[in-house]
């Protein structure tokens, strides 16, 4: 198995600190304040970067994935970890998904694989999560796994419930908590769907499920972009064609729409009227807990904007992404996306 995330994260932080110190000529005191680290931590990280051979004068010679990850940590200091999977343009979409999901599986294994206590884990829907549950190795570990979301009247390719069922098949000893009881017929009218959804959300078992999600030790969720025809097609299938999606929307996190405005996510958005999901506010509560890891897993440059918008709301604290997405995130940051000087609709 690969090195533990603590070691990988130390190496990323070492590259970040060395870049700021040697390349940007920042003092260790300035770096300490900017990254929220102690002065001794900064000093040790500078020394580690030199010991590992990442620094030669002002030149940083770290591997690409480490350097991109360290830049992300330096420019997005609310993040706790960034894993950048090495992909390239010649790879198929399936290949990119597999590589990124393998990195997410490694993160899960290293973060929780040796624990002896039963641990709560939240799992979203989508291709990345489907690949993750196919790849992760959990022999001997004890987990309670919860589904993050369900669109009970939609025709979605891979639901969170399906992903949990795959996990249960692979690891019979784990406990799963799906949302399978919350099915609504697509043939129902909009008014019927809205009424039945409210009834389901009022059930004690559903409310308990939502509360328990806040105490998950690790949560993995996908990210979508409204520029991706795949997401647009699926939204249209449940009555949300492009003409009905607010222009400020850049994508989704666990099927909750992400907005490029000061609110970032809206509990009364059009999709929420068809969605039974852990609210974004719940993800945000989990993400600020000291020992919790809320990881967004994604690939491709189209997903950069929804990730940065969700970052503004602190919906997650970790990223598992590919090189293309990492480079696009850094390009958007350089162009001022987070400070509001760049509109959501501008190309990037």
WOCOR-V659852 format. One record per pair of residues at least 24 apart in sequence whose C-alpha atoms are under 6 Angstrom apart, sorted by sequence separation. I is the first residue (numbers start at 0). J is the second residue. D is the distance in whole Angstrom. If there is no record, write none. Layout:
i = {I:I}
j = {J:J}
d = {D:D}
This chain:
i = {117:118:119:120:121:122:123:225:293:294:296:299:300:117:118:119:121:122:224:225:299:303:224:298:100:104:223:300:17:223:222:286:100:145:222:283:286:13:100:104:142:143:144:145:146:151:152:283:13:125:141:143:144:151:152:221:282:124:129:152:220:124:132:13:22:124:21:123:259:11:15:14:15:250:249:12:11:15:209:213:213:217:221:216:217:218:219:220:221:217:224:153:120:119:119:120:121:122:123:120:3:150:149:148:149:148:147:123:147:81:85:86:79:80:81:82:83:84:85:78:79:81:83:78}
j = {141:142:143:144:145:146:147:249:317:318:320:323:324:142:143:144:146:147:249:250:324:328:250:324:127:131:250:327:45:251:251:315:130:175:252:313:316:44:131:135:173:174:175:176:177:182:183:314:45:157:173:175:176:183:184:253:314:157:162:185:253:158:166:48:57:159:57:159:308:65:69:69:70:305:305:69:69:73:277:281:285:291:295:291:292:293:294:295:296:293:302:237:215:215:216:217:218:219:220:218:109:274:275:275:276:276:276:253:277:317:321:322:316:317:318:319:320:321:322:316:317:319:321:317}
d = {5:5:5:5:5:5:5:6:6:5:6:6:4:5:6:6:6:6:6:5:5:5:4:6:6:6:5:5:5:5:6:5:6:6:5:6:6:5:5:5:5:5:5:5:5:5:5:4:6:5:6:6:6:5:6:6:5:6:6:5:6:5:6:5:5:4:5:5:6:5:4:6:6:5:5:6:5:6:6:6:5:6:6:5:5:5:5:5:5:6:5:5:5:5:6:5:4:5:5:6:6:5:5:6:6:4:6:6:6:6:6:6:6:5:5:5:5:5:6:5:6:6:5:6}
